[in-house]
């Protein structure tokens, strides 16, 4: 009887133990868990134009806000270039001043008169005046010639001095030169202007007229647009005199000083975005089907053990790691892991890069 009772007790114990094991298996925790290190997305900021650093306004570890100025460059050359292009754009937009148009109109009128003069030749009044001048010079030549002949004959008889004879000869030669000059001038007036002089005057007139028309019409639309584009380009370059924070962040690396010369497109600081913190964990390949983009997770860090931070699955890697890609058996596939990236929602900024984090993914999220 005692033996029978013992067997019954053992049987009851075995059945109870099996039931407990089955219950434990059926109600096991269905969550996936992993651990990793908190990281933050970094931004490397700099200037597209570079130059000499004027001021450094932040230090490593400082928190900065969107648009906050971090570094400034010496901007005197940029300022001068911007002012010049601004003036050019304004001039192109407004067109030419009235006094510039009046000046061009006067120049065109003068060029036209000069061309008409050369095309029509000299006036008859000018020719008549030149003819009269020639007649006077001929008369002077005849008179001085006669005086010279008389003094020359008297000098041979020693009735006048040699000096008087030489003076009469000099007067005659001057009269001859004046007659020749008057004859040349009359011939020139009678022939009129040379063809190349007329052509040159005509070209100058057309050029002056075209310049007047250009000023009266104002600048072309494309010229105005070109000037505006040059101004916009210099304005964009002028904005590059400052390095600003594109978003709320923490200054991680800043190794420059006032006076440093920085080449264009060179990063001068590294920022960690405050709202772009994440942790990367690895899930067995056999369990990755339980993870989806947008799935909600809980994140805990050692610094705040009683606080569960919200997170969301943002990325699932496309390839498994640690084992060859041609693994075939299920026994081998359980050793493969796939990385997932989880973005942490922490508006207060308590979770910092470098902290160890534990992640819990609930099934069915």
SEMILUM-827075 format. One line per field, with one value per residue (C-alpha): residue in three letters; x, y, z. Coordinates in Angstrom, 2 decimals. Example, Ala and Ser with C-alpha at 12.3 -4.5 7.8 and 13.67 -1.06 7.14 Angstrom:
% residues 2
residu: (ALA, SER);
x: (12.30, 13.67);
y: (-4.50, -1.06);
z: (7.80, 7.14);
//
This chain:
% residues 365
residu: (UNK, UNK, UNK, UNK, UNK, UNK, UNK, UNK, UNK, UNK, UNK, UNK, UNK, UNK, UNK, UNK, UNK, UNK, UNK, UNK, UNK, UNK, UNK, UNK, UNK, UNK, UNK, UNK, UNK, UNK, UNK, UNK, UNK, UNK, UNK, UNK, UNK, UNK, UNK, UNK, UNK, UNK, UNK, UNK, UNK, UNK, UNK, UNK, UNK, UNK, UNK, UNK, UNK, UNK, UNK, UNK, UNK, UNK, UNK, UNK, UNK, UNK, UNK, UNK, UNK, UNK, UNK, UNK, UNK, UNK, UNK, UNK, UNK, UNK, UNK, UNK, UNK, UNK, UNK, UNK, UNK, UNK, UNK, UNK, UNK, UNK, UNK, UNK, UNK, UNK, UNK, UNK, UNK, UNK, UNK, UNK, UNK, UNK, UNK, UNK, UNK, UNK, UNK, UNK, UNK, UNK, UNK, UNK, UNK, UNK, UNK, UNK, UNK, UNK, UNK, UNK, UNK, UNK, UNK, UNK, UNK, UNK, UNK, UNK, UNK, UNK, UNK, UNK, UNK, UNK, UNK, UNK, UNK, UNK, UNK, UNK, UNK, UNK, UNK, UNK, UNK, UNK, UNK, UNK, UNK, UNK, UNK, UNK, UNK, UNK, UNK, UNK, UNK, UNK, UNK, UNK, UNK, UNK, UNK, UNK, UNK, UNK, UNK, UNK, UNK, UNK, UNK, UNK, UNK, UNK, UNK, UNK, UNK, UNK, UNK, UNK, UNK, UNK, UNK, UNK, UNK, UNK, UNK, UNK, UNK, UNK, UNK, UNK, UNK, UNK, UNK, UNK, UNK, UNK, UNK, UNK, UNK, UNK, UNK, UNK, UNK, UNK, UNK, UNK, UNK, UNK, UNK, UNK, UNK, UNK, UNK, UNK, UNK, UNK, UNK, UNK, UNK, UNK, UNK, UNK, UNK, UNK, UNK, UNK, UNK, UNK, UNK, UNK, UNK, UNK, UNK, UNK, UNK, UNK, UNK, UNK, UNK, UNK, UNK, UNK, UNK, UNK, UNK, UNK, UNK, UNK, UNK, UNK, UNK, UNK, UNK, UNK, UNK, UNK, UNK, UNK, UNK, UNK, UNK, UNK, UNK, UNK, UNK, UNK, UNK, UNK, UNK, UNK, UNK, UNK, UNK, UNK, UNK, UNK, UNK, UNK, UNK, UNK, UNK, UNK, UNK, UNK, UNK, UNK, UNK, UNK, UNK, UNK, UNK, UNK, UNK, UNK, UNK, UNK, UNK, UNK, UNK, UNK, UNK, UNK, UNK, UNK, UNK, UNK, UNK, UNK, UNK, UNK, UNK, UNK, UNK, UNK, UNK, UNK, UNK, UNK, UNK, UNK, UNK, UNK, UNK, UNK, UNK, UNK, UNK, UNK, UNK, UNK, UNK, UNK, UNK, UNK, UNK, UNK, UNK, UNK, UNK, UNK, UNK, UNK, UNK, UNK, UNK, UNK, UNK, UNK, UNK, UNK, UNK, UNK, UNK, UNK, UNK, UNK, UNK, UNK, UNK, UNK, UNK, UNK, UNK, UNK, UNK, UNK, UNK);
x: (0.00, 2.81, 4.51, 1.35, 0.89, 4.48, 3.95, 0.80, 2.62, 5.48, 3.02, 1.17, 4.48, 5.56, 2.24, 2.35, 5.89, 5.06, 2.05, 4.22, 6.80, 4.07, 2.55, 5.92, 6.54, 3.08, 3.19, 6.80, 7.61, 7.03, 9.21, 12.50, 15.31, 18.72, 21.43, 23.56, 25.21, 23.35, 24.62, 23.75, 23.73, 26.55, 26.74, 30.01, 29.58, 31.82, 31.91, 31.82, 34.19, 36.49, 38.88, 40.42, 38.46, 37.44, 35.53, 34.81, 31.59, 31.11, 33.14, 33.11, 30.23, 28.02, 24.38, 23.39, 20.05, 19.04, 20.57, 22.98, 26.27, 29.23, 32.10, 32.54, 35.06, 36.69, 34.10, 35.62, 36.29, 32.89, 31.23, 32.96, 32.03, 28.43, 28.14, 29.54, 27.15, 24.23, 25.03, 25.33, 22.00, 20.29, 21.75, 20.63, 17.12, 16.72, 18.30, 20.38, 20.15, 18.56, 21.87, 23.58, 20.89, 21.23, 24.99, 24.58, 22.02, 24.44, 27.26, 25.03, 24.02, 27.64, 28.65, 25.80, 26.83, 30.41, 29.31, 27.03, 29.89, 32.28, 29.68, 28.56, 32.03, 33.14, 30.81, 31.15, 31.85, 34.92, 36.13, 35.60, 37.53, 40.38, 40.38, 40.61, 43.48, 45.27, 44.77, 46.26, 49.22, 49.85, 49.81, 52.25, 54.48, 54.53, 55.22, 58.00, 59.51, 59.67, 61.20, 63.85, 64.71, 65.10, 67.26, 69.35, 70.12, 70.93, 73.16, 75.20, 75.87, 76.62, 73.69, 72.11, 73.66, 73.87, 71.65, 68.84, 69.12, 68.96, 65.92, 64.07, 64.96, 63.69, 60.39, 59.95, 60.57, 58.05, 55.47, 56.15, 55.60, 52.37, 51.14, 51.87, 50.07, 47.02, 47.01, 47.17, 44.30, 42.15, 42.88, 41.91, 38.62, 37.78, 38.52, 36.49, 37.09, 38.75, 36.48, 38.09, 37.39, 33.75, 33.50, 35.08, 32.67, 29.72, 30.80, 31.26, 27.80, 26.13, 27.98, 26.87, 23.29, 23.25, 24.58, 21.84, 19.13, 20.54, 20.42, 16.92, 15.56, 17.30, 18.92, 17.68, 15.74, 18.52, 21.10, 18.98, 18.56, 22.30, 23.07, 20.48, 21.98, 25.46, 24.07, 22.30, 25.55, 27.54, 24.74, 24.94, 28.71, 28.31, 26.09, 28.93, 30.95, 29.23, 28.98, 25.63, 24.00, 21.39, 19.47, 19.51, 22.72, 25.74, 29.19, 31.32, 34.49, 35.70, 39.42, 39.84, 41.00, 40.65, 43.20, 43.21, 43.04, 40.41, 40.15, 36.74, 34.40, 36.46, 34.48, 35.36, 33.06, 31.16, 27.70, 25.57, 21.87, 19.82, 16.66, 18.52, 19.66, 19.38, 20.62, 21.49, 20.77, 21.00, 18.16, 18.60, 17.76, 15.13, 13.27, 13.54, 10.05, 8.68, 10.26, 8.82, 9.52, 7.62, 7.34, 7.23, 9.94, 10.98, 14.49, 16.16, 19.55, 21.58, 21.49, 17.67, 16.87, 13.25, 12.42, 11.32, 11.93, 9.80, 11.45, 10.56, 12.23, 13.58, 15.73, 16.24, 19.45, 19.06, 21.84, 22.60, 26.01, 28.63, 27.92, 28.43, 25.60, 25.18, 24.07, 21.45, 20.37, 18.09, 20.58, 23.15, 20.69, 19.92, 23.43, 22.90, 21.87, 20.40, 20.99, 18.08, 18.24, 15.92, 15.28, 14.81, 12.23, 13.69, 12.64, 14.23, 17.66, 18.44, 19.66, 23.15, 25.44, 27.69, 25.20, 24.52, 20.90, 18.61, 15.83, 12.62, 10.40, 6.85, 5.30, 2.21, 3.11);
y: (0.00, 2.32, 1.52, 2.19, 5.52, 6.45, 5.69, 7.78, 10.73, 10.45, 10.26, 13.35, 15.21, 14.25, 15.35, 18.63, 19.32, 18.71, 20.99, 23.75, 23.41, 23.55, 26.64, 28.38, 27.68, 28.78, 32.08, 32.93, 36.62, 37.21, 40.36, 40.68, 42.33, 43.69, 46.02, 48.63, 52.01, 55.27, 57.20, 60.61, 61.69, 64.12, 67.10, 68.49, 72.20, 74.67, 77.44, 77.02, 79.96, 79.66, 82.47, 83.85, 83.13, 86.28, 84.97, 81.60, 82.00, 78.53, 75.83, 72.06, 70.74, 73.81, 73.35, 75.37, 76.27, 76.30, 79.29, 80.12, 81.56, 79.36, 80.95, 84.15, 84.91, 88.19, 89.57, 92.83, 91.54, 89.88, 93.10, 95.16, 92.66, 92.58, 96.39, 96.53, 93.91, 95.53, 98.88, 97.25, 95.47, 98.68, 100.61, 97.92, 97.97, 101.76, 102.33, 105.34, 108.79, 111.67, 113.53, 110.49, 110.32, 114.08, 113.73, 110.87, 112.87, 115.80, 113.50, 111.94, 115.37, 116.48, 113.28, 113.74, 117.32, 116.25, 113.50, 115.82, 118.31, 115.75, 114.19, 117.52, 118.99, 122.53, 125.49, 127.87, 130.67, 128.79, 128.20, 131.86, 132.96, 130.64, 132.00, 135.56, 134.58, 133.05, 136.23, 138.34, 136.05, 136.20, 140.00, 139.99, 137.61, 139.88, 143.02, 141.46, 139.94, 143.36, 144.85, 142.17, 142.70, 146.43, 146.03, 143.40, 145.77, 148.64, 146.45, 145.52, 149.27, 149.70, 152.09, 150.05, 147.86, 144.09, 143.81, 145.74, 143.45, 140.32, 141.65, 142.19, 138.66, 137.19, 139.07, 137.69, 134.09, 134.48, 135.72, 132.74, 130.31, 132.03, 131.83, 128.12, 127.56, 129.48, 127.50, 124.19, 125.21, 126.23, 122.95, 120.99, 122.84, 122.36, 118.62, 118.15, 115.44, 112.13, 109.04, 107.47, 110.62, 110.54, 106.83, 107.41, 110.26, 108.13, 105.24, 107.55, 109.01, 105.58, 104.53, 107.65, 107.18, 103.53, 104.48, 107.10, 104.58, 102.09, 104.62, 105.74, 102.18, 101.26, 97.93, 94.71, 92.29, 89.73, 92.33, 93.18, 89.48, 88.94, 91.78, 90.46, 86.97, 88.36, 90.15, 87.01, 85.04, 87.57, 87.64, 83.86, 84.07, 86.80, 84.52, 82.01, 84.42, 82.77, 79.12, 78.45, 75.47, 73.86, 72.35, 71.97, 70.16, 69.81, 70.88, 67.75, 68.83, 72.40, 72.74, 76.22, 79.58, 83.21, 83.95, 80.44, 80.26, 77.75, 76.39, 76.44, 73.52, 72.46, 71.24, 73.31, 71.74, 68.53, 68.77, 66.05, 66.54, 66.43, 65.06, 62.45, 59.94, 56.23, 52.84, 49.89, 46.34, 42.96, 40.43, 36.73, 36.12, 33.58, 36.26, 39.19, 38.47, 39.84, 43.25, 45.90, 49.50, 51.85, 49.28, 50.82, 49.90, 50.69, 51.94, 52.06, 53.49, 52.96, 56.64, 56.52, 52.92, 53.67, 55.53, 53.85, 56.03, 55.61, 54.52, 53.38, 51.04, 53.26, 50.92, 47.19, 46.10, 44.15, 41.66, 39.37, 39.42, 37.14, 34.05, 33.32, 34.31, 30.81, 29.26, 26.61, 24.82, 26.24, 25.24, 27.54, 30.38, 30.84, 32.24, 34.98, 38.42, 41.42, 44.96, 47.30, 51.01, 52.43, 56.12, 57.33, 59.96, 62.12, 65.80, 66.61, 65.56, 63.22, 60.35, 61.16, 59.59, 56.97, 55.67, 51.93, 51.12, 48.12, 47.80, 45.84, 45.23, 44.08, 41.67, 42.83, 46.58);
z: (0.00, 0.87, -2.38, -4.38, -2.63, -3.48, -7.17, -7.22, -5.63, -8.15, -11.06, -9.84, -9.49, -13.01, -14.51, -12.56, -13.67, -17.32, -17.05, -15.56, -18.35, -21.01, -19.39, -19.25, -22.98, -24.03, -22.09, -22.84, -23.58, -27.29, -27.54, -29.37, -27.47, -28.35, -27.13, -28.80, -28.46, -29.02, -32.04, -33.49, -37.11, -37.68, -40.02, -41.31, -41.96, -43.76, -46.35, -50.13, -50.57, -47.57, -46.66, -43.48, -40.29, -38.46, -35.42, -33.79, -31.80, -30.28, -28.57, -28.63, -26.56, -27.05, -27.99, -31.05, -32.62, -36.30, -38.06, -35.24, -36.50, -35.65, -37.57, -39.58, -42.32, -43.31, -45.73, -47.02, -50.53, -50.69, -49.51, -52.22, -54.93, -53.72, -53.75, -57.27, -58.64, -56.80, -58.43, -61.86, -61.43, -60.31, -63.24, -65.67, -64.20, -64.24, -67.65, -68.65, -67.09, -69.05, -69.20, -70.71, -73.40, -74.05, -74.40, -76.86, -78.84, -79.14, -80.22, -82.88, -84.19, -84.39, -86.17, -88.65, -89.41, -89.97, -92.31, -94.29, -94.59, -95.98, -98.26, -99.80, -100.05, -99.15, -99.48, -102.39, -99.96, -98.70, -102.27, -103.18, -100.11, -101.02, -104.59, -103.27, -101.01, -103.99, -106.04, -103.25, -102.90, -106.69, -106.59, -103.69, -105.57, -108.67, -106.59, -104.52, -107.67, -109.32, -106.15, -106.12, -109.81, -109.20, -106.09, -107.81, -110.73, -108.38, -106.23, -109.30, -109.84, -106.11, -105.78, -102.92, -100.31, -100.58, -97.47, -99.17, -102.17, -99.94, -98.08, -101.33, -102.41, -99.10, -99.41, -102.90, -101.77, -98.91, -101.37, -103.63, -100.71, -99.72, -103.30, -103.43, -100.11, -101.28, -104.53, -102.60, -100.35, -103.29, -105.09, -101.96, -101.58, -105.22, -105.09, -101.91, -99.24, -100.01, -100.21, -97.12, -95.11, -96.17, -95.32, -91.92, -91.14, -92.21, -90.00, -87.04, -87.62, -87.73, -84.58, -82.72, -83.93, -82.83, -79.43, -79.09, -80.01, -77.51, -74.71, -75.65, -75.67, -72.43, -71.57, -73.11, -70.93, -71.13, -70.05, -67.02, -66.23, -66.58, -64.18, -61.72, -61.97, -61.25, -58.21, -56.98, -57.40, -55.36, -52.79, -52.41, -52.04, -49.43, -47.35, -47.30, -45.15, -42.19, -41.18, -39.51, -37.85, -40.14, -37.23, -33.46, -32.64, -30.38, -31.51, -31.48, -33.34, -33.89, -34.54, -36.06, -34.72, -35.84, -38.53, -40.00, -43.79, -44.90, -48.43, -50.16, -49.42, -46.38, -43.33, -40.26, -37.65, -36.97, -35.38, -33.83, -34.53, -31.34, -32.95, -35.00, -32.36, -32.98, -31.87, -34.09, -32.88, -34.53, -34.79, -35.73, -39.38, -38.33, -36.35, -38.76, -40.11, -36.84, -37.48, -39.82, -40.72, -38.40, -35.63, -32.14, -29.62, -26.06, -25.39, -21.99, -21.08, -17.92, -17.01, -16.75, -15.75, -14.83, -18.03, -21.24, -24.28, -27.38, -30.58, -34.04, -36.51, -39.25, -41.31, -41.82, -43.50, -46.70, -45.96, -43.05, -41.37, -39.82, -41.95, -45.70, -47.96, -49.37, -46.06, -46.83, -43.65, -40.97, -38.30, -39.88, -40.61, -36.92, -36.48, -39.05, -37.82, -39.59, -38.39, -37.78, -37.09, -34.44, -34.11, -30.53, -29.66, -26.89, -27.20, -23.83, -25.11, -22.22, -24.39, -25.63, -28.19, -26.66, -24.09, -23.91, -24.74, -24.42, -26.98, -26.73, -29.77, -29.11, -31.56, -33.36, -33.38);
//
